[in-house]
Amino acid sequence: MENTVLTNVSGTGTRGFETEGKEGAIAGVCKRCGTDLKLGAEFCHVCGRWVYGSNFVRIMRLTKVIATETGLEAAVLVCLIVAVLFSIISIFAGIRMTPTTLGEWQVIQLWRIEWLLGAIVVLLFGLLLKKKG
């Protein structure tokens, strides 16, 4: 027998039973436009609003999941991501430019060194923020 779920079928507050595996089953009501949402929908099919909150809330939930799975605090995780981003930028700093003189080549190398130093500083900052344990 299929599992049944008690859901809000209409926006008027009346409740009914819908089948969980049934296509087109109602999961709730959009908070922005009041449209009935289909079961499993992440976005409202009428106005496009994300069903479970704002993008900031979504990013924070993802950060918390990653932090709990890796065992790192959010600040340390952010520092690690920024350090990786700085390292990638330092690798690709000279791709868009073709140096024609020695001076231009030296400037590109200085940019790479600056990005790598920034990555090292952020990484060390993240390591200092990490709790012992």
Helices and strands as residue ranges (DSSP letters): E 4-8, E 15-19, E 26-29, E 36-38, H 55-70, H 74-91, H 102-129
